[in-house]
C-alpha cells in the first residue's frame, strides 16, 4: 500500500488531505513540522511527500532539499503546497527540484489527481526494464535528476482492523481544545493569537445542540455545524445525509486561508462569508476567536432569512461555549 506523508502545521489542512485520500488504497502519514517530516521520511520511507512551504521550523524547501540529498529516498516525489502565488515560489521550488507546486486553497479532487500522477510516475521511474531507455521528463516537469535507487524498504504493515460501529449519539462532554503551534513569523505577518476553546461546565452539549436545532428550523437551512478553529466538530444538527465532520474540517481550512487574505490586506480577521454552489449555499461565521459556524442553505431564496437568524444566534452560541 503506497504511503503519503502530509506535512503542514495546520491540523485542518492535514485532515482535509486525509479525508480526500480515504478509501483510495493509500496509507496517510502526517507531520506538523519540517523536523518531524525529515524524521518520518527516514523512518517510514513514504512513496510521496506533500509538504507546505511555510512551516514552524524548517520550511518545505528545506524538506525537499533533504529528500534530494538523501541517496536512499532521493527518488521520492515531493509536491509543495503554498498559500502564496508568485514567480519566487515557483523559482525556489524548481531550485530545490520539487516535482510540482499546488496553491491553496485547492480542491480535493485536484490534489488526488496530482498524487495519483506522481505515484504513477514514480512507479515507472523506480522500476525501468533493462532494455528501456531512461524516461524523458516533460518540459514543464520539475523532476529531480537521476539519483541512486532507494534502498528496499520493509514491507508495509498490515492494514488496521475496521473500526467498531459508532455508539449511539450522545452529548459531547465538556472539553478543552488547545490550538496547534502557529506558523513562525519569519517571512510573513504575525498571525493573530488564537484563543483556547473552553466549553464551560454550565453549558452542556445538549444546550449547544438545542441552539443548532433551532437554527435548522429556519426554512431552507439544511445543516448547522459548530467547529473549533482546527476543524474538530463540536456539535451539529440538521440533515444527517450531510457529513458534519467534513463540513467542519473544510470550513476551518477555508477560514484559515481567508483570515490570511484579510491580514495581508490589513482588513483584520474574518467575520463571515457566503459561498455559492450549484445546489446551495454555505454561510461561514466566526463565533468569537475560537470557533466557527457553518450553515448549509438550500437555495438563494432562503438566504436572507437564514442570514438574519444566524447573525442573531451568534452571541448566544459564543456565550454557550
Secondary structure, 3 states (H helix, E strand, C coil): CEEEEEECCCHHHHHHHHHHHCCCCEEEEEECCHHHHHHHHHHHCCCEEEEECCCCCCCHHHHHHHHHHCCCCCCCEEEEEECCCCHHHHHHHHHCCCCEEEECCCCHHHHHHHHHHHHHHHHHHHCCCCCCCCCCCCCCCCCCCCCCCCCCCCCCCCCCCCCCCCCCCCCCCCCEECCCCCCCCCCCCCCCCCCCEECCCCCCHHHHHHHHHHHHCCCCEEEEEEEECCCCEEEEEECCCCCHHHHHHHHHHHHHHHHHHHHHCCCCCCCEEEEEECCEEEEEEEECCCEEEEEEECCHHHHHHHHHHHHHHHHHHHHHC
